[in-house]
């Protein structure tokens, strides 16, 4: 477990689920696909699966989950990233992504989707991903919302 200014960043454990879901409740309006109680229940089940697969990372501060990240090593995808509004601008997202990257194949590109340019809900996320070295990719749609993929190119020199 790494202790940084934003809190302790570590792999999530099953006992973290209640704190994780409290964070989700605080930020769910920012995420398409979490509008209903049923969708939140599905997210909870998915989080438990990710935890079981060692693919869930969290940041804890003063006994409270203040950051959460889900990723897939198999598909090279950052699936979900959220930081508590009261804990933003403390480098928590960067620490979560760094731990995720350390757990993924270092020569595997990583993809994430976020809101498209011009959507104010995505301004901070887009700026963050660019600072982390991600570049803009394909346009798409998720949960009825227009999104854009961002890709972090990690292939080693000489590989295609």
N, C-alpha and C positions, 0 to 999 in steps of 0.2 A: 504494500500500500504506500502510495506516495503522498506525503503531506506537503501541500503547496499553499500559496496564499488564499486560493479559493476554497480550500478544504481538502479532505482526503479523497483521492481518486483511486478507484479499485474496481475489480470485477464485482458485479452485483451478485447477491446471494438470495436464495428463496425468501429469507426473512425480511428482505428489503422491499418486498412487493407492496406493502401498505404505504410506506413512505414514497415509493415510486409513483403509485397511483394518486397520492395526494398532490404530487408535483404535476402529474398529467391533468388533474382537475383544475389546477391553477393556470395551465397554459393551453388547454384543449381548444379554445376559440381560435388559436393561431394555426391549427392543423386541420386541413380538410380530412374528412373521414372519421372524426371523433365527435360528431355532432349529437349522436344519440347515446342513450344508456347502453343499448345493445352493442354499438361500436366500441364504447369504452370497455365493456366486458370482453369483447373479442381482443382488444388491445392487451388487456390484463393477461388473458390466456397466452397470447403471443409472447409477452414479456417473460412469462414463466418458462416457455419453451426456449427463448433466447438465453435465459439464465442457465437452464439445464445444459445448453450447448456452449457455455462459457463465451457467449457473444453479447453480453450486456455489461455495460460499464456505468458506474455511477460516481457522483461526487457527493460527499457527505460533509456537512458543516454543522457543528453544535448538535449532533444527533439527528439532523434532518437531511433528507435527500434534496439537494439543490441543483443537481445536474444528472441527466440520463441520456444514454446513447445505446442504440441497438445496431448491430452490424452483422453481415453475413460474410464469413471467410470464403465460403463456396462461390458466391456470385460477385464478391468484391464490391459490396454495397454498404454504404452507411444508410441505414434504414430509418432511423429516428434520432433526433438530437434536440434536447430541450434543456434550458437553464431557467431556474426560477427568476422571475422578473426582479426580485429584490437582491439577487446575487449576480446580476449581469455586470459586465465590464470588469470582471475580476479574473479573467483568463480561464474560467472553468471550461468553456467549450473547447479551447485550445488543448487543455490538459486531457479532456475526454478523448478528443480526436488523436492526440499523441499516443495515448495508451492503446486505442484501437489499432493504430498503424503498427505499433510494436507487436501486436498479436496477429497481424495479417502477413501473408507472404510479401516480402519487401520488393519483389519484382512484379507484383500484381497491381494494375490500375484500380483505383477506387472511384465509384460513382455515387452521386447523391442527387436527389431532385429537390428543387425549391421553387418558390413562386417566380414567375417571369419578371423581367425588367419592367419597371413602371408600376408594378403592384407594390404599394407601400408596405404590405405585410411581409414582403421578402427583402426589403432594402438591407436590413442588418445582416440577414443570413447570407445574401449574395456577397456583400462586402467581406464578411468573415471568410467564406470559402475562397474568395480571391486572395485574401491575405495568407491563407493556408496553402496556396499554390494550385488550387483547382482552377480549371479553365472551363469556359462556357461550352456546352455541347448541345445536343438535340432538344427540340421542343417536344412536349408531350402533354398528356392529361392524366391526372390521378384524382379519383374520387370526384370527378366532374369539374376539376379545377385545372386551369392551364398552368403548366409547370415547365421548368427547364432543367435539364440534366447538367451537372457540373462534374468534371472528371479530373482526378489527380493522377497524372501520368507518373508511373513508378518503374516502368520497364528499364532494365539495365541497358547500357550502351551495347549496341550490336544485336539486340533482340528486336523483333517486330511484334 
